């Protein structure tokens, strides 16, 4: 009887203090040169959770959104660990940028710092023109107009191939904004 009690005490002590696989955590956190933070989060199936991205601005961590959240309840899978991989695009300035992921519910869990050093900026409202492509934050209906106002190209996409355009100045027109760019 004493052996059984001792085994049970050891089992529960190990379960409470030594088991780390039941702790929600971030892994494989990376950032691309385009500002896409990619990560994997491991969490309990039976919890609701909220994750957001924070940026270090003037020495203060500031919530910039871009995460995810949800309620994941399934009585058949109580306390089962699940893994989810996600990506969020962030704005960045030229120079050194520091981000982190924060799970705010049910417990506050913070990822390691994510650093991006860049020679370009995407936080000034200008269009990204990279390798003969315009890269947008979201899929939009668009028209590209030349300097005389003639429509050169139109479609709906998040990445617009402009390799076929001649060098010069153009307007990218959508339903909500118009921006100039040069090729």
C-alpha positions as CSV (number, residue, x, y, z in Angstrom):
1,X,0.0,0.0,0.0
2,X,2.8,2.4,0.8
3,X,4.5,1.7,-2.5
4,X,1.3,2.5,-4.4
5,X,0.9,5.8,-2.5
6,X,4.5,6.7,-3.1
7,X,4.2,5.9,-6.8
8,X,1.0,8.1,-7.0
9,X,2.7,11.0,-5.2
10,X,5.7,10.8,-7.5
11,X,3.5,10.6,-10.6
12,X,1.4,13.7,-9.6
13,X,4.6,15.6,-8.5
14,X,6.2,14.9,-11.9
15,X,2.9,15.8,-13.6
16,X,2.7,19.1,-11.9
17,X,6.3,20.3,-11.7
18,X,8.2,18.5,-14.4
19,X,5.9,18.1,-17.4
20,X,6.5,20.9,-19.9
21,X,4.6,19.4,-22.9
22,X,1.3,20.6,-21.4
23,X,2.4,24.3,-21.3
24,X,1.3,26.4,-24.3
25,X,4.3,27.8,-26.1
26,X,5.6,29.3,-29.3
27,X,8.2,27.7,-31.6
28,X,9.7,28.1,-35.0
29,X,9.3,31.9,-34.8
30,X,10.8,33.6,-37.9
31,X,10.4,36.8,-39.9
32,X,11.0,37.2,-43.6
33,X,12.5,40.3,-45.3
34,X,9.0,41.2,-46.4
35,X,7.8,41.5,-42.8
36,X,5.9,38.1,-42.6
37,X,6.2,36.7,-39.0
38,X,5.7,33.0,-39.1
39,X,5.2,30.9,-36.0
40,X,3.9,27.7,-34.5
41,X,1.9,27.7,-31.3
42,X,1.1,24.7,-29.2
43,X,-1.9,25.0,-27.1
44,X,-4.6,23.0,-25.2
45,X,-7.6,22.0,-27.4
46,X,-10.0,22.9,-24.6
47,X,-9.0,26.6,-24.2
48,X,-9.9,29.8,-25.8
49,X,-6.9,31.9,-26.7
50,X,-5.8,35.2,-28.0
51,X,-2.4,36.0,-29.7
52,X,-1.2,39.3,-31.0
53,X,2.0,40.9,-32.3
54,X,3.8,43.6,-30.3
55,X,6.5,46.0,-31.6
56,X,9.1,47.7,-29.5
57,X,8.5,51.4,-30.1
58,X,10.6,53.9,-28.2
59,X,11.4,51.4,-25.5
60,X,7.7,50.3,-25.0
61,X,6.0,47.2,-26.3
62,X,3.0,48.2,-28.3
63,X,0.2,45.9,-29.6
64,X,0.1,46.2,-33.4
65,X,-2.5,43.4,-33.8
66,X,-1.9,40.9,-36.5
67,X,-2.4,37.7,-34.4
68,X,-5.2,35.3,-34.0
69,X,-7.7,34.1,-31.5
70,X,-10.4,31.5,-31.1
71,X,-12.3,29.3,-28.9
72,X,-11.4,25.7,-29.3
73,X,-13.8,23.5,-27.3
74,X,-14.3,19.8,-28.0
75,X,-15.4,17.7,-25.1
76,X,-14.0,14.5,-26.7
77,X,-10.5,16.1,-26.8
78,X,-10.2,17.8,-23.4
79,X,-6.5,18.6,-22.5
80,X,-5.2,17.4,-25.9
81,X,-2.3,19.5,-27.1
82,X,-2.8,20.9,-30.6
83,X,-0.4,22.8,-32.9
84,X,-1.2,25.6,-35.2
85,X,1.1,27.5,-37.7
86,X,0.2,31.0,-38.7
87,X,1.7,34.1,-40.4
88,X,1.1,37.8,-39.9
89,X,2.5,40.6,-42.0
90,X,3.9,43.6,-40.0
91,X,4.9,47.1,-40.9
92,X,8.6,47.9,-40.5
93,X,10.9,50.9,-40.9
94,X,14.3,51.2,-42.4
95,X,16.8,50.0,-39.8
96,X,16.4,47.8,-36.8
97,X,12.8,46.5,-35.9
98,X,11.9,44.3,-32.9
99,X,8.7,42.3,-32.5
100,X,7.4,39.6,-30.2
101,X,4.3,37.4,-30.1
102,X,2.1,37.5,-27.0
103,X,-0.6,35.0,-26.0
104,X,-2.8,37.0,-23.6
105,X,-5.3,34.3,-22.7
106,X,-5.6,32.0,-20.8
107,X,-2.0,32.8,-19.6
108,X,0.4,35.4,-20.7
109,X,3.0,33.7,-22.8
110,X,5.6,35.8,-24.7
111,X,7.8,34.6,-27.5
112,X,11.5,35.4,-27.9
113,X,12.2,38.8,-29.6
114,X,12.0,38.8,-33.4
115,X,14.5,41.1,-35.1
116,X,14.3,42.5,-38.6
117,X,17.1,44.7,-40.0
118,X,16.0,46.2,-43.3
119,X,17.4,48.6,-45.9
120,X,13.8,49.4,-47.0
121,X,10.6,50.4,-45.3
122,X,6.9,49.4,-45.6
123,X,5.4,51.6,-43.0
124,X,5.4,54.9,-45.0
125,X,2.3,54.1,-47.1
126,X,4.2,53.6,-50.3
127,X,3.9,50.6,-52.6
128,X,6.3,47.8,-52.4
129,X,7.9,47.3,-55.8
130,X,10.2,44.3,-55.6
131,X,11.6,42.2,-58.4
132,X,9.1,43.5,-61.0
133,X,6.1,42.9,-58.6
134,X,3.9,45.1,-56.5
135,X,3.2,43.5,-53.2
136,X,0.1,44.6,-51.3
137,X,-1.2,43.8,-47.8
138,X,-4.4,42.2,-49.1
139,X,-6.0,41.1,-52.3
140,X,-7.7,44.0,-54.1
141,X,-9.3,44.8,-57.4
142,X,-6.9,47.2,-59.2
143,X,-6.2,49.1,-62.3
144,X,-2.7,50.4,-63.4
145,X,-2.9,53.7,-65.3
146,X,-0.1,55.4,-67.3
147,X,0.7,59.1,-67.0
148,X,-2.0,60.0,-69.5
149,X,-4.7,58.1,-67.5
150,X,-5.0,55.1,-69.9
151,X,-5.6,51.7,-68.2
152,X,-2.6,49.5,-68.9
153,X,-3.5,46.5,-66.7
154,X,-6.3,45.5,-64.4
155,X,-7.2,42.5,-62.2
156,X,-7.6,41.3,-58.6
157,X,-4.7,40.1,-56.6
158,X,-2.3,40.6,-53.7
159,X,0.8,40.5,-55.9
160,X,0.8,42.3,-59.2
161,X,3.4,41.3,-61.9
162,X,4.7,44.5,-63.6
163,X,7.5,42.9,-65.6
164,X,5.7,43.7,-68.9
165,X,5.4,47.5,-68.1
166,X,7.9,49.9,-69.7
167,X,10.1,52.0,-67.4
168,X,8.2,55.1,-66.3
169,X,5.6,56.5,-63.8
170,X,2.3,54.8,-63.2
171,X,-0.8,55.1,-60.9
172,X,-2.2,52.0,-59.1
173,X,-5.9,52.6,-58.6
174,X,-8.2,50.6,-56.3
175,X,-11.7,51.3,-55.0
176,X,-10.4,52.9,-51.9
177,X,-7.0,54.5,-52.8
178,X,-4.7,55.6,-55.6
179,X,-0.9,55.5,-55.3
180,X,1.9,56.3,-57.7
181,X,4.9,54.1,-58.5
182,X,7.8,54.0,-60.8
183,X,9.3,51.1,-62.7
